[in-house]
Amino acid sequence: MFVVNKAALDHRMNSFVFIFYRQAATSLFLLPIVVLLERKLI
């Protein structure tokens, strides 16, 4: 993650935009896992 962060900021990407994209990607990655786990609990 440090390497990706360093590369993005070195190419003049706004840090707030990078944080938004990082959070959005993580949410999309974790959403199917959470749905599957919650479905098994009910």
PDBQT receptor file of N, H, CA, C and O in Angstrom, charges set to zero:
ATOM      1  N   MET A   1       0.836  -1.188   0.000  1.00  0.00    +0.000 N 
ATOM      2  CA  MET A   1       0.000   0.000   0.000  1.00  0.00    +0.000 C 
ATOM      3  C   MET A   1       0.879   1.249   0.000  1.00  0.00    +0.000 C 
ATOM      4  O   MET A   1       0.530   2.257  -0.615  1.00  0.00    +0.000 OA
ATOM      5  N   PHE A   2       2.000   1.182   0.679  1.00  0.00    +0.000 N 
ATOM      6  H   PHE A   2       2.283   0.363   1.179  1.00  0.00    +0.000 HD
ATOM      7  CA  PHE A   2       2.890   2.333   0.715  1.00  0.00    +0.000 C 
ATOM      8  C   PHE A   2       3.410   2.674  -0.686  1.00  0.00    +0.000 C 
ATOM      9  O   PHE A   2       3.500   3.846  -1.051  1.00  0.00    +0.000 OA
ATOM     10  N   VAL A   3       3.744   1.663  -1.451  1.00  0.00    +0.000 N 
ATOM     11  H   VAL A   3       3.670   0.711  -1.154  1.00  0.00    +0.000 HD
ATOM     12  CA  VAL A   3       4.281   1.888  -2.804  1.00  0.00    +0.000 C 
ATOM     13  C   VAL A   3       3.223   2.531  -3.699  1.00  0.00    +0.000 C 
ATOM     14  O   VAL A   3       3.524   3.456  -4.452  1.00  0.00    +0.000 OA
ATOM     15  N   VAL A   4       1.980   2.039  -3.615  1.00  0.00    +0.000 N 
ATOM     16  H   VAL A   4       1.736   1.286  -3.003  1.00  0.00    +0.000 HD
ATOM     17  CA  VAL A   4       0.895   2.602  -4.422  1.00  0.00    +0.000 C 
ATOM     18  C   VAL A   4       0.625   4.043  -4.005  1.00  0.00    +0.000 C 
ATOM     19  O   VAL A   4       0.433   4.913  -4.855  1.00  0.00    +0.000 OA
ATOM     20  N   ASN A   5       0.612   4.293  -2.715  1.00  0.00    +0.000 N 
ATOM     21  H   ASN A   5       0.768   3.586  -2.024  1.00  0.00    +0.000 HD
ATOM     22  CA  ASN A   5       0.385   5.641  -2.202  1.00  0.00    +0.000 C 
ATOM     23  C   ASN A   5       1.485   6.593  -2.657  1.00  0.00    +0.000 C 
ATOM     24  O   ASN A   5       1.203   7.710  -3.090  1.00  0.00    +0.000 OA
ATOM     25  N   LYS A   6       2.719   6.159  -2.561  1.00  0.00    +0.000 N 
ATOM     26  H   LYS A   6       2.948   5.252  -2.208  1.00  0.00    +0.000 HD
ATOM     27  CA  LYS A   6       3.856   6.995  -2.980  1.00  0.00    +0.000 C 
ATOM     28  C   LYS A   6       3.792   7.294  -4.475  1.00  0.00    +0.000 C 
ATOM     29  O   LYS A   6       4.042   8.426  -4.890  1.00  0.00    +0.000 OA
ATOM     30  N   ALA A   7       3.462   6.296  -5.284  1.00  0.00    +0.000 N 
ATOM     31  H   ALA A   7       3.259   5.376  -4.948  1.00  0.00    +0.000 HD
ATOM     32  CA  ALA A   7       3.383   6.491  -6.736  1.00  0.00    +0.000 C 
ATOM     33  C   ALA A   7       2.265   7.459  -7.095  1.00  0.00    +0.000 C 
ATOM     34  O   ALA A   7       2.440   8.318  -7.959  1.00  0.00    +0.000 OA
ATOM     35  N   ALA A   8       1.115   7.325  -6.434  1.00  0.00    +0.000 N 
ATOM     36  H   ALA A   8       0.973   6.627  -5.733  1.00  0.00    +0.000 HD
ATOM     37  CA  ALA A   8      -0.018   8.203  -6.740  1.00  0.00    +0.000 C 
ATOM     38  C   ALA A   8       0.293   9.643  -6.364  1.00  0.00    +0.000 C 
ATOM     39  O   ALA A   8      -0.008  10.562  -7.125  1.00  0.00    +0.000 OA
ATOM     40  N   LEU A   9       0.886   9.843  -5.207  1.00  0.00    +0.000 N 
ATOM     41  H   LEU A   9       1.130   9.096  -4.589  1.00  0.00    +0.000 HD
ATOM     42  CA  LEU A   9       1.184  11.206  -4.771  1.00  0.00    +0.000 C 
ATOM     43  C   LEU A   9       2.349  11.817  -5.552  1.00  0.00    +0.000 C 
ATOM     44  O   LEU A   9       2.396  13.032  -5.742  1.00  0.00    +0.000 OA
ATOM     45  N   ASP A  10       3.283  10.985  -6.004  1.00  0.00    +0.000 N 
ATOM     46  H   ASP A  10       3.244   9.998  -5.850  1.00  0.00    +0.000 HD
ATOM     47  CA  ASP A  10       4.379  11.494  -6.832  1.00  0.00    +0.000 C 
ATOM     48  C   ASP A  10       3.893  11.960  -8.202  1.00  0.00    +0.000 C 
ATOM     49  O   ASP A  10       4.506  12.834  -8.815  1.00  0.00    +0.000 OA
ATOM     50  N   HIS A  11       2.790  11.378  -8.686  1.00  0.00    +0.000 N 
ATOM     51  H   HIS A  11       2.292  10.668  -8.188  1.00  0.00    +0.000 HD
ATOM     52  CA  HIS A  11       2.233  11.787  -9.974  1.00  0.00    +0.000 C 
ATOM     53  C   HIS A  11       1.181  12.871  -9.815  1.00  0.00    +0.000 C 
ATOM     54  O   HIS A  11       0.330  13.062 -10.684  1.00  0.00    +0.000 OA
ATOM     55  N   ARG A  12       1.249  13.581  -8.692  1.00  0.00    +0.000 N 
ATOM     56  H   ARG A  12       1.940  13.426  -7.986  1.00  0.00    +0.000 HD
ATOM     57  CA  ARG A  12       0.413  14.749  -8.398  1.00  0.00    +0.000 C 
ATOM     58  C   ARG A  12      -1.073  14.428  -8.289  1.00  0.00    +0.000 C 
ATOM     59  O   ARG A  12      -1.916  15.254  -8.639  1.00  0.00    +0.000 OA
ATOM     60  N   MET A  13      -1.395  13.238  -7.807  1.00  0.00    +0.000 N 
ATOM     61  H   MET A  13      -0.711  12.567  -7.522  1.00  0.00    +0.000 HD
ATOM     62  CA  MET A  13      -2.799  12.916  -7.545  1.00  0.00    +0.000 C 
ATOM     63  C   MET A  13      -3.179  13.546  -6.208  1.00  0.00    +0.000 C 
ATOM     64  O   MET A  13      -2.430  13.464  -5.235  1.00  0.00    +0.000 OA
ATOM     65  N   ASN A  14      -4.329  14.163  -6.173  1.00  0.00    +0.000 N 
ATOM     66  H   ASN A  14      -4.938  14.230  -6.964  1.00  0.00    +0.000 HD
ATOM     67  CA  ASN A  14      -4.803  14.792  -4.947  1.00  0.00    +0.000 C 
ATOM     68  C   ASN A  14      -4.985  13.720  -3.879  1.00  0.00    +0.000 C 
ATOM     69  O   ASN A  14      -5.551  12.661  -4.153  1.00  0.00    +0.000 OA
ATOM     70  N   SER A  15      -4.514  13.983  -2.673  1.00  0.00    +0.000 N 
ATOM     71  H   SER A  15      -4.054  14.842  -2.450  1.00  0.00    +0.000 HD
ATOM     72  CA  SER A  15      -4.581  12.970  -1.621  1.00  0.00    +0.000 C 
ATOM     73  C   SER A  15      -6.018  12.645  -1.234  1.00  0.00    +0.000 C 
ATOM     74  O   SER A  15      -6.316  11.497  -0.902  1.00  0.00    +0.000 OA
ATOM     75  N   PHE A  16      -6.913  13.626  -1.267  1.00  0.00    +0.000 N 
ATOM     76  H   PHE A  16      -6.671  14.558  -1.537  1.00  0.00    +0.000 HD
ATOM     77  CA  PHE A  16      -8.310  13.363  -0.939  1.00  0.00    +0.000 C 
ATOM     78  C   PHE A  16      -8.966  12.466  -1.987  1.00  0.00    +0.000 C 
ATOM     79  O   PHE A  16      -9.772  11.600  -1.651  1.00  0.00    +0.000 OA
ATOM     80  N   VAL A  17      -8.623  12.672  -3.239  1.00  0.00    +0.000 N 
ATOM     81  H   VAL A  17      -7.968  13.376  -3.512  1.00  0.00    +0.000 HD
ATOM     82  CA  VAL A  17      -9.158  11.834  -4.309  1.00  0.00    +0.000 C 
ATOM     83  C   VAL A  17      -8.621  10.415  -4.174  1.00  0.00    +0.000 C 
ATOM     84  O   VAL A  17      -9.361   9.450  -4.362  1.00  0.00    +0.000 OA
ATOM     85  N   PHE A  18      -7.350  10.285  -3.853  1.00  0.00    +0.000 N 
ATOM     86  H   PHE A  18      -6.748  11.069  -3.700  1.00  0.00    +0.000 HD
ATOM     87  CA  PHE A  18      -6.753   8.961  -3.676  1.00  0.00    +0.000 C 
ATOM     88  C   PHE A  18      -7.404   8.220  -2.516  1.00  0.00    +0.000 C 
ATOM     89  O   PHE A  18      -7.681   7.025  -2.621  1.00  0.00    +0.000 OA
ATOM     90  N   ILE A  19      -7.648   8.912  -1.421  1.00  0.00    +0.000 N 
ATOM     91  H   ILE A  19      -7.423   9.882  -1.336  1.00  0.00    +0.000 HD
ATOM     92  CA  ILE A  19      -8.303   8.289  -0.267  1.00  0.00    +0.000 C 
ATOM     93  C   ILE A  19      -9.718   7.854  -0.630  1.00  0.00    +0.000 C 
ATOM     94  O   ILE A  19     -10.148   6.771  -0.234  1.00  0.00    +0.000 OA
ATOM     95  N   PHE A  20     -10.450   8.682  -1.380  1.00  0.00    +0.000 N 
ATOM     96  H   PHE A  20     -10.101   9.562  -1.702  1.00  0.00    +0.000 HD
ATOM     97  CA  PHE A  20     -11.801   8.315  -1.810  1.00  0.00    +0.000 C 
ATOM     98  C   PHE A  20     -11.774   7.054  -2.663  1.00  0.00    +0.000 C 
ATOM     99  O   PHE A  20     -12.566   6.140  -2.433  1.00  0.00    +0.000 OA
ATOM    100  N   TYR A  21     -10.874   6.988  -3.646  1.00  0.00    +0.000 N 
ATOM    101  H   TYR A  21     -10.231   7.731  -3.833  1.00  0.00    +0.000 HD
ATOM    102  CA  TYR A  21     -10.782   5.811  -4.505  1.00  0.00    +0.000 C 
ATOM    103  C   TYR A  21     -10.392   4.577  -3.702  1.00  0.00    +0.000 C 
ATOM    104  O   TYR A  21     -10.916   3.489  -3.941  1.00  0.00    +0.000 OA
ATOM    105  N   ARG A  22      -9.479   4.738  -2.754  1.00  0.00    +0.000 N 
ATOM    106  H   ARG A  22      -9.053   5.622  -2.559  1.00  0.00    +0.000 HD
ATOM    107  CA  ARG A  22      -9.044   3.611  -1.935  1.00  0.00    +0.000 C 
ATOM    108  C   ARG A  22     -10.200   3.076  -1.095  1.00  0.00    +0.000 C 
ATOM    109  O   ARG A  22     -10.393   1.863  -1.005  1.00  0.00    +0.000 OA
ATOM    110  N   GLN A  23     -10.967   3.969  -0.482  1.00  0.00    +0.000 N 
ATOM    111  H   GLN A  23     -10.811   4.954  -0.555  1.00  0.00    +0.000 HD
ATOM    112  CA  GLN A  23     -12.104   3.549   0.335  1.00  0.00    +0.000 C 
ATOM    113  C   GLN A  23     -13.199   2.909  -0.522  1.00  0.00    +0.000 C 
ATOM    114  O   GLN A  23     -13.814   1.925  -0.109  1.00  0.00    +0.000 OA
ATOM    115  N   ALA A  24     -13.442   3.460  -1.704  1.00  0.00    +0.000 N 
ATOM    116  H   ALA A  24     -12.943   4.259  -2.039  1.00  0.00    +0.000 HD
ATOM    117  CA  ALA A  24     -14.459   2.900  -2.600  1.00  0.00    +0.000 C 
ATOM    118  C   ALA A  24     -14.055   1.496  -3.065  1.00  0.00    +0.000 C 
ATOM    119  O   ALA A  24     -14.890   0.592  -3.098  1.00  0.00    +0.000 OA
ATOM    120  N   ALA A  25     -12.800   1.313  -3.417  1.00  0.00    +0.000 N 
ATOM    121  H   ALA A  25     -12.122   2.048  -3.390  1.00  0.00    +0.000 HD
ATOM    122  CA  ALA A  25     -12.334  -0.002  -3.864  1.00  0.00    +0.000 C 
ATOM    123  C   ALA A  25     -12.419  -1.022  -2.735  1.00  0.00    +0.000 C 
ATOM    124  O   ALA A  25     -12.797  -2.171  -2.963  1.00  0.00    +0.000 OA
ATOM    125  N   THR A  26     -12.072  -0.614  -1.535  1.00  0.00    +0.000 N 
ATOM    126  H   THR A  26     -11.764   0.319  -1.350  1.00  0.00    +0.000 HD
ATOM    127  CA  THR A  26     -12.150  -1.523  -0.397  1.00  0.00    +0.000 C 
ATOM    128  C   THR A  26     -13.592  -1.895  -0.095  1.00  0.00    +0.000 C 
ATOM    129  O   THR A  26     -13.887  -3.049   0.218  1.00  0.00    +0.000 OA
ATOM    130  N   SER A  27     -14.484  -0.932  -0.187  1.00  0.00    +0.000 N 
ATOM    131  H   SER A  27     -14.245   0.005  -0.442  1.00  0.00    +0.000 HD
ATOM    132  CA  SER A  27     -15.904  -1.220   0.054  1.00  0.00    +0.000 C 
ATOM    133  C   SER A  27     -16.442  -2.201  -0.975  1.00  0.00    +0.000 C 
ATOM    134  O   SER A  27     -17.160  -3.136  -0.621  1.00  0.00    +0.000 OA
ATOM    135  N   LEU A  28     -16.110  -2.006  -2.226  1.00  0.00    +0.000 N 
ATOM    136  H   LEU A  28     -15.526  -1.246  -2.514  1.00  0.00    +0.000 HD
ATOM    137  CA  LEU A  28     -16.577  -2.914  -3.273  1.00  0.00    +0.000 C 
ATOM    138  C   LEU A  28     -15.966  -4.305  -3.126  1.00  0.00    +0.000 C 
ATOM    139  O   LEU A  28     -16.591  -5.303  -3.483  1.00  0.00    +0.000 OA
ATOM    140  N   PHE A  29     -14.752  -4.368  -2.602  1.00  0.00    +0.000 N 
ATOM    141  H   PHE A  29     -14.243  -3.557  -2.312  1.00  0.00    +0.000 HD
ATOM    142  CA  PHE A  29     -14.103  -5.661  -2.391  1.00  0.00    +0.000 C 
ATOM    143  C   PHE A  29     -14.729  -6.413  -1.211  1.00  0.00    +0.000 C 
ATOM    144  O   PHE A  29     -14.914  -7.629  -1.276  1.00  0.00    +0.000 OA
ATOM    145  N   LEU A  30     -15.050  -5.698  -0.147  1.00  0.00    +0.000 N 
ATOM    146  H   LEU A  30     -14.900  -4.711  -0.094  1.00  0.00    +0.000 HD
ATOM    147  CA  LEU A  30     -15.567  -6.345   1.060  1.00  0.00    +0.000 C 
ATOM    148  C   LEU A  30     -17.069  -6.607   1.020  1.00  0.00    +0.000 C 
ATOM    149  O   LEU A  30     -17.554  -7.470   1.751  1.00  0.00    +0.000 OA
ATOM    150  N   LEU A  31     -17.800  -5.903   0.204  1.00  0.00    +0.000 N 
ATOM    151  H   LEU A  31     -17.406  -5.202  -0.390  1.00  0.00    +0.000 HD
ATOM    152  CA  LEU A  31     -19.253  -6.047   0.163  1.00  0.00    +0.000 C 
ATOM    153  C   LEU A  31     -19.706  -7.483  -0.113  1.00  0.00    +0.000 C 
ATOM    154  O   LEU A  31     -20.557  -7.974   0.629  1.00  0.00    +0.000 OA
ATOM    155  N   PRO A  32     -19.198  -8.190  -1.129  1.00  0.00    +0.000 N 
ATOM    156  CA  PRO A  32     -19.651  -9.571  -1.350  1.00  0.00    +0.000 C 
ATOM    157  C   PRO A  32     -19.305 -10.503  -0.186  1.00  0.00    +0.000 C 
ATOM    158  O   PRO A  32     -20.075 -11.410   0.128  1.00  0.00    +0.000 OA
ATOM    159  N   ILE A  33     -18.182 -10.292   0.438  1.00  0.00    +0.000 N 
ATOM    160  H   ILE A  33     -17.556  -9.555   0.183  1.00  0.00    +0.000 HD
ATOM    161  CA  ILE A  33     -17.779 -11.126   1.573  1.00  0.00    +0.000 C 
ATOM    162  C   ILE A  33     -18.744 -10.936   2.736  1.00  0.00    +0.000 C 
ATOM    163  O   ILE A  33     -19.161 -11.907   3.367  1.00  0.00    +0.000 OA
ATOM    164  N   VAL A  34     -19.091  -9.706   3.015  1.00  0.00    +0.000 N 
ATOM    165  H   VAL A  34     -18.752  -8.917   2.502  1.00  0.00    +0.000 HD
ATOM    166  CA  VAL A  34     -20.015  -9.418   4.113  1.00  0.00    +0.000 C 
ATOM    167  C   VAL A  34     -21.400  -9.981   3.814  1.00  0.00    +0.000 C 
ATOM    168  O   VAL A  34     -22.045 -10.546   4.697  1.00  0.00    +0.000 OA
ATOM    169  N   VAL A  35     -21.851  -9.832   2.596  1.00  0.00    +0.000 N 
ATOM    170  H   VAL A  35     -21.328  -9.373   1.878  1.00  0.00    +0.000 HD
ATOM    171  CA  VAL A  35     -23.181 -10.355   2.228  1.00  0.00    +0.000 C 
ATOM    172  C   VAL A  35     -23.215 -11.870   2.403  1.00  0.00    +0.000 C 
ATOM    173  O   VAL A  35     -24.185 -12.405   2.940  1.00  0.00    +0.000 OA
ATOM    174  N   LEU A  36     -22.180 -12.562   1.963  1.00  0.00    +0.000 N 
ATOM    175  H   LEU A  36     -21.392 -12.128   1.527  1.00  0.00    +0.000 HD
ATOM    176  CA  LEU A  36     -22.151 -14.020   2.104  1.00  0.00    +0.000 C 
ATOM    177  C   LEU A  36     -22.092 -14.433   3.575  1.00  0.00    +0.000 C 
ATOM    178  O   LEU A  36     -22.776 -15.376   3.973  1.00  0.00    +0.000 OA
ATOM    179  N   LEU A  37     -21.309 -13.765   4.365  1.00  0.00    +0.000 N 
ATOM    180  H   LEU A  37     -20.753 -12.999   4.042  1.00  0.00    +0.000 HD
ATOM    181  CA  LEU A  37     -21.203 -14.119   5.777  1.00  0.00    +0.000 C 
ATOM    182  C   LEU A  37     -22.498 -13.830   6.522  1.00  0.00    +0.000 C 
ATOM    183  O   LEU A  37     -22.906 -14.623   7.370  1.00  0.00    +0.000 OA
ATOM    184  N   GLU A  38     -23.142 -12.731   6.229  1.00  0.00    +0.000 N 
ATOM    185  H   GLU A  38     -22.811 -12.086   5.539  1.00  0.00    +0.000 HD
ATOM    186  CA  GLU A  38     -24.387 -12.394   6.906  1.00  0.00    +0.000 C 
ATOM    187  C   GLU A  38     -25.529 -13.314   6.481  1.00  0.00    +0.000 C 
ATOM    188  O   GLU A  38     -26.419 -13.607   7.279  1.00  0.00    +0.000 OA
ATOM    189  N   ARG A  39     -25.508 -13.766   5.245  1.00  0.00    +0.000 N 
ATOM    190  H   ARG A  39     -24.784 -13.529   4.597  1.00  0.00    +0.000 HD
ATOM    191  CA  ARG A  39     -26.556 -14.665   4.769  1.00  0.00    +0.000 C 
ATOM    192  C   ARG A  39     -26.475 -16.010   5.506  1.00  0.00    +0.000 C 
ATOM    193  O   ARG A  39     -27.508 -16.610   5.802  1.00  0.00    +0.000 OA
ATOM    194  N   LYS A  40     -25.269 -16.483   5.803  1.00  0.00    +0.000 N 
ATOM    195  H   LYS A  40     -24.430 -15.995   5.563  1.00  0.00    +0.000 HD
ATOM    196  CA  LYS A  40     -25.107 -17.749   6.488  1.00  0.00    +0.000 C 
ATOM    197  C   LYS A  40     -25.517 -17.660   7.954  1.00  0.00    +0.000 C 
ATOM    198  O   LYS A  40     -25.914 -18.669   8.538  1.00  0.00    +0.000 OA
ATOM    199  N   LEU A  41     -25.433 -16.484   8.558  1.00  0.00    +0.000 N 
ATOM    200  H   LEU A  41     -25.111 -15.665   8.084  1.00  0.00    +0.000 HD
ATOM    201  CA  LEU A  41     -25.788 -16.335   9.963  1.00  0.00    +0.000 C 
ATOM    202  C   LEU A  41     -27.289 -16.302  10.199  1.00  0.00    +0.000 C 
ATOM    203  O   LEU A  41     -27.757 -16.647  11.284  1.00  0.00    +0.000 OA
ATOM    204  N   ILE A  42     -28.040 -15.893   9.198  1.00  0.00    +0.000 N 
ATOM    205  H   ILE A  42     -27.661 -15.612   8.317  1.00  0.00    +0.000 HD
ATOM    206  CA  ILE A  42     -29.495 -15.761   9.374  1.00  0.00    +0.000 C 
ATOM    207  C   ILE A  42     -30.197 -17.079   9.135  1.00  0.00    +0.000 C 
ATOM    208  O   ILE A  42     -31.421 -17.154   9.239  1.00  0.00    +0.000 OA
TER     209      ILE A  42
